Amino acid sequence: MYLQIPEDLDLRLDRIVVASHVSKHALLLEGAQLVVARHDRQREIAEGMSFVASHDAALLTSLEDA
């Protein structure tokens, strides 16, 4: 895989690499894992909201009127 990183971002990554004593490869893998985890969490929340909306519609309606 080839990844072209804009120069300003690459310089910022270099500073983090030096400060944290990890390789740029490891840092980018960690970033990718965070993106995947965030995506998965957003999907789980959306699925949970959909479940509640479909299974508890009457309860939600009664709470609206309260």
C-alpha angles and dihedrals in degrees: 000000000000120000122189111201122193111252096243092052091045091055091050090049090050090056091051091047092054094045095046098038094230132121121260087240091057091046093052091047089053089051091051090050090052091051092050092047091050091049092049091048092050090051091049091050092048091049091048092050090049091050093050092046092051099039101036101036094127092050092049090050092051090049090052089057095047 
